[in-house]
């Protein structure tokens, strides 16, 4: 029984970074109405820049964290500008046409934009690898090797700290989305950008603000994970996209609480799978949950756009 509780606690604490990444993807989807496949590569390139500054110039951990977060946002702006800006402008003109014509053309436009984000994923990942050719790159190590005993279970203080910070950030973002004018404007654009524009909202500014917030959350999660590992590898970008997409799809794209629930489910499932079947079982569980979420959500995917409004309910 104590082993079961230990694995469950380990998985719960692991859910902190997962939730931040998933929330970033959810906010991105809510504002842009599209899945950004370059999300993980954005984090990878920013992490490589931070690692290079740490190794080459001896930049301290706090400075590296700030650089990684700012770089993630800057690269996110580049991706948004290349992939989504023109598509969104074109979409605005399509909304003046008949509903049937809009639906038919939007499908092709969405596929093109997703393909463009995939191409940028490859571009950014290759840029990062060429910038730092080695496989392992040091990152400021803030991990705690000492475990704290609490009854029959123990935990690492650094993982508990990350989990608590995640809870605080998600609570603040939920309140901001519900009660602030800027949060209301972001939800309005996510719900119906045409109506929001007619109401006087600056759509372009709000989209970039949403992109900045989602990328900043991704940057914070990246720093937390890499500081506990003490290194970054070329697979980190794929890891970010896989974990974030799985959490977001399990919880439902558009629901803040749903993302948290998806992260907790993923973390606990991975912890128990690794205990039973090792690292391969852990990876298989992640892919299995992602596949199950895709199958479950496939028929409802077009309607997921409206679920971003669900932050006021859940």
Secondary structure, DSSP 4 states (H G I P E B T S, - for coil): -HHHHHHHHHHHHHHHHHHHHHHHHHHHHHHHSS--TTHHHHHHHHHHHHHHHHHHH---HHHHHHHHHHHHHHHHHHHIIIIIIHHHHHHHHHTTS-HHHHHHHHHHHHHHHHHHHHHHHHHHHHHHHHHS-SS-EE-------PEEEETTEEEEHHHHHHHHHHHHHHHHHHHHHHHSHHHHHHHHHHH-HHHHHHTT--HHHHHHHHHHHHHHHHHHHHHHHHHHHTEE-TTHHHHHHHHHHHHHHHH-TT-HHHHHHHHHHHHHHHHHHHHHHHHHHHHHHHHHHHHHHHHHHGGGGGGGGGGGGGGGT-
